[in-house]
Amino acid sequence: MLNGMTLLTTEELSERIKYDPRTIRERLKDSVLLEGVHYIRPFGGRKILFLWETIRDDMGKFSSHSLSIPMARGGAAHG
């Protein structure tokens, strides 16, 4: 854990959110899951560790606003 955060590998995240690991790596990473927010690269290496609590909280936020588009600074566009 990092400052109370649960660190997950791609495979562990896959089990929790029910997405294929390949989908996480190729479609979600860097479009929905952002480096420094949702995942880190320890010691500047290639390995990726996902921050579970941040992902869980963001999934809940965006699912309750399914008719809105999330914006970079945390707002949402409606319409």
FENHU-V789022 format. One record per run of one state. SS is the DSSP state (helix for helix, strand for strand, loop for the rest). FROM is the first residue (numbers start at 1). TO is the last residue. If there is no record, write none. Layout:
BEGIN
ss->SS from->FROM to->TO
ss->SS from->FROM to->TO
END
This chain:
BEGIN
ss->loop from->1 to->1
ss->strand from->2 to->2
ss->loop from->3 to->4
ss->strand from->5 to->5
ss->loop from->6 to->6
ss->strand from->7 to->8
ss->loop from->9 to->9
ss->helix from->10 to->17
ss->loop from->18 to->20
ss->helix from->21 to->28
ss->strand from->29 to->29
ss->loop from->30 to->32
ss->strand from->33 to->33
ss->loop from->34 to->34
ss->strand from->35 to->35
ss->loop from->36 to->38
ss->strand from->39 to->40
ss->loop from->41 to->41
ss->helix from->42 to->44
ss->loop from->45 to->48
ss->strand from->49 to->51
ss->helix from->52 to->63
ss->loop from->64 to->67
ss->strand from->68 to->70
ss->loop from->71 to->75
ss->strand from->76 to->78
ss->loop from->79 to->79
END
